Amino acid sequence: MTTPRRHCVLSILLNGSLGLLPVTLVATSQGGSVLFYVVILASLAALAYLPPPPAANLQGYRTLAVCVSVTLLAMLASQAAHHFASGFGSEFERAARLVLGILLVLAALLRLNDRSLRYPILGFGVAAWVAAITVALLAWKAGGRPETQEYNAVGYGNLLLLFGVLVTFSLAWRLTRHANAEATLKIFTAGAAFYGFVLTQTRTGWMAVPVFIMIGVALFAHKTSRRKAIMACVAALSIAVAVGASSTALRQRVEMGVVELRRCETAPLTDSSMCIRLQLWRTAWQMFSEQPLFGVGGGKPFAARLKAEEGHTVSRYVAENFGEAHSDPLYTLATTGIFGGIGLLFAYLTPAWIFFRRLARTRISQEYRTAAAMGLAFCLGFAIFGLTELMFRGMRTVSFYGVSVAWLLAASDSAATRCERPPLT
């Protein structure tokens, strides 16, 4: 097989898998993990059979590689401190998927044509429709908040919001010859995703909305004055708040949350949504305080420690039904200690910083700034969502995060290449 044909086949395989990944994430329970390994195998094939472009390599990503690897090293240190107790295999695979998903897939994608890297956004659009329709049908049948199967309503709603944001930002990408029809479809898709997000009645996802709006204003209003950009940001935020406030069910959930918080002050072991979170957060922080260097260990060790706190810091219901902390940072600190917490912070902020720098370069092509805006929203979105929800609950979500970050780094890489690297002669 000739090199051009190999390039075509591997490009279709990689980009197709990247596009299908979000669809399988919201439509199946196992498809995301299977597709992750398809992406890994395709990446290995690309690295073996495709020549690296001279201007695109991992030389500029050494810091990223070091920072991302801290997560894996912290997990290994924690497991070693606990003599590789039960659950080592799953904890190792989780950390390895994050590292491989970012670094290996990034190295492979840098060998593809950068224009082809825009097409996986189509999969995010399909995923937005699949998830929005699923939520709408479940809400109609239940007559209230939908109970999704692949994720709980919070995680499902957060992903829906993120899909809608990425599709909205992709308005700066033209994928077909029919620009107006394409833009219209993207706008309807983003609207469907946001509508589905509202139907999930997810309260915590709204914390990320102002951040997404500011990123969007920076992307689309970079040629306007600062005053107009601020006005656009305020207007967009006002519209989002108005839409959210129009949902009676969401307003009731917000009011219920306030009532539950007040009750938690006098009855901390109450089995309500807010009190359960406070119990889990308090107990996770206590575990971290007791073993700050290496944590108590993930999986079964954490669940065992949680059960030991029954009647003290957690209720019987929480002790028997929860094996996590409902917070990515607190769970990571409790299970792998301070080094794991630093690793998680690096996994969010190191790529986010790269995306931010690329987005801030207003002189480069808008198409590359678009990928940077998507990447920044993706990293910060997961960081904000993870404060009150265990977004990395399953390996498939960890895989999705790592692979998507790699995709958006590669899609925005040409911008950095053209600005920072001298042309080859």
QUIVEN-V24242 format. One record per backbone hydrogen bond with DSSP energy under -1.0 kcal/mol. CO is the residue of the C=O (numbers start at 0). NH is the residue of the N-H. If there is no record, write none. Layout:
co:CO nh:NH
co:CO nh:NH
//
This chain:
co:1 nh:5
co:2 nh:6
co:3 nh:7
co:4 nh:8
co:5 nh:9
co:6 nh:10
co:7 nh:11
co:8 nh:12
co:9 nh:13
co:10 nh:14
co:11 nh:15
co:12 nh:16
co:13 nh:17
co:14 nh:18
co:15 nh:19
co:16 nh:20
co:19 nh:23
co:20 nh:24
co:21 nh:25
co:22 nh:26
co:23 nh:27
co:29 nh:33
co:30 nh:34
co:31 nh:35
co:32 nh:36
co:33 nh:37
co:34 nh:38
co:35 nh:39
co:36 nh:40
co:37 nh:41
co:38 nh:42
co:39 nh:43
co:40 nh:44
co:41 nh:45
co:42 nh:46
co:43 nh:47
co:44 nh:48
co:45 nh:49
co:52 nh:55
co:57 nh:60
co:60 nh:64
co:61 nh:65
co:62 nh:66
co:63 nh:67
co:64 nh:68
co:67 nh:70
co:68 nh:72
co:69 nh:73
co:70 nh:74
co:71 nh:75
co:72 nh:76
co:73 nh:77
co:74 nh:78
co:75 nh:79
co:76 nh:80
co:77 nh:81
co:78 nh:83
co:79 nh:82
co:84 nh:87
co:86 nh:90
co:87 nh:91
co:88 nh:92
co:89 nh:93
co:90 nh:94
co:91 nh:95
co:92 nh:96
co:93 nh:97
co:94 nh:98
co:95 nh:99
co:96 nh:100
co:97 nh:101
co:98 nh:102
co:99 nh:104
co:101 nh:105
co:102 nh:106
co:103 nh:107
co:104 nh:108
co:105 nh:109
co:107 nh:110
co:108 nh:111
co:114 nh:117
co:115 nh:118
co:117 nh:120
co:118 nh:121
co:119 nh:122
co:119 nh:123
co:120 nh:124
co:121 nh:125
co:122 nh:126
co:123 nh:127
co:124 nh:128
co:125 nh:129
co:126 nh:130
co:127 nh:131
co:128 nh:132
co:129 nh:133
co:130 nh:134
co:131 nh:135
co:132 nh:136
co:133 nh:137
co:134 nh:138
co:135 nh:139
co:136 nh:140
co:137 nh:141
co:138 nh:142
co:151 nh:155
co:152 nh:156
co:153 nh:157
co:154 nh:158
co:155 nh:159
co:156 nh:160
co:157 nh:161
co:158 nh:162
co:159 nh:163
co:160 nh:164
co:161 nh:165
co:162 nh:166
co:163 nh:167
co:164 nh:168
co:165 nh:169
co:167 nh:170
co:168 nh:171
co:169 nh:172
co:176 nh:178
co:177 nh:181
co:178 nh:182
co:179 nh:183
co:180 nh:184
co:181 nh:185
co:182 nh:186
co:183 nh:187
co:184 nh:188
co:185 nh:189
co:186 nh:190
co:187 nh:191
co:188 nh:192
co:189 nh:193
co:190 nh:194
co:191 nh:195
co:192 nh:196
co:193 nh:197
co:194 nh:198
co:195 nh:199
co:197 nh:200
co:202 nh:205
co:203 nh:206
co:204 nh:207
co:207 nh:211
co:208 nh:212
co:209 nh:213
co:210 nh:214
co:211 nh:215
co:212 nh:216
co:213 nh:217
co:214 nh:218
co:215 nh:219
co:216 nh:220
co:220 nh:223
co:224 nh:228
co:225 nh:229
co:226 nh:230
co:227 nh:231
co:228 nh:232
co:229 nh:233
co:230 nh:234
co:231 nh:235
co:232 nh:236
co:233 nh:237
co:234 nh:238
co:235 nh:239
co:236 nh:240
co:237 nh:241
co:238 nh:242
co:239 nh:243
co:240 nh:244
co:241 nh:245
co:243 nh:246
co:246 nh:250
co:247 nh:251
co:248 nh:252
co:249 nh:253
co:250 nh:254
co:251 nh:255
co:252 nh:256
co:253 nh:257
co:254 nh:258
co:255 nh:259
co:256 nh:260
co:257 nh:261
co:258 nh:262
co:259 nh:263
co:262 nh:266
co:266 nh:269
co:269 nh:271
co:271 nh:275
co:272 nh:276
co:273 nh:277
co:274 nh:278
co:275 nh:279
co:276 nh:280
co:277 nh:281
co:278 nh:282
co:279 nh:283
co:280 nh:284
co:281 nh:285
co:282 nh:286
co:283 nh:287
co:284 nh:288
co:285 nh:289
co:286 nh:290
co:290 nh:294
co:291 nh:337
co:298 nh:302
co:299 nh:303
co:300 nh:304
co:301 nh:305
co:302 nh:306
co:303 nh:307
co:306 nh:309
co:308 nh:311
co:308 nh:312
co:308 nh:313
co:313 nh:310
co:314 nh:318
co:315 nh:319
co:316 nh:320
co:317 nh:321
co:326 nh:330
co:327 nh:331
co:328 nh:332
co:329 nh:333
co:330 nh:334
co:331 nh:335
co:332 nh:336
co:333 nh:295
co:334 nh:296
co:336 nh:340
co:337 nh:341
co:338 nh:342
co:339 nh:343
co:340 nh:344
co:341 nh:345
co:342 nh:346
co:343 nh:347
co:344 nh:348
co:345 nh:349
co:347 nh:351
co:348 nh:352
co:349 nh:353
co:350 nh:354
co:351 nh:355
co:352 nh:356
co:353 nh:357
co:354 nh:358
co:355 nh:359
co:359 nh:361
co:360 nh:363
co:364 nh:368
co:365 nh:369
co:366 nh:370
co:367 nh:371
co:368 nh:372
co:369 nh:373
co:370 nh:374
co:371 nh:375
co:372 nh:376
co:373 nh:377
co:374 nh:378
co:375 nh:379
co:376 nh:380
co:377 nh:381
co:378 nh:382
co:379 nh:383
co:380 nh:384
co:381 nh:385
co:383 nh:386
co:384 nh:387
co:385 nh:327
co:388 nh:390
co:389 nh:392
co:393 nh:397
co:394 nh:398
co:395 nh:399
co:396 nh:400
co:397 nh:401
co:398 nh:402
co:399 nh:403
co:400 nh:404
co:401 nh:405
co:402 nh:406
co:403 nh:407
co:404 nh:408
co:405 nh:409
co:406 nh:410
co:407 nh:411
co:412 nh:416
co:413 nh:417
co:414 nh:418
co:415 nh:419
co:416 nh:420
//
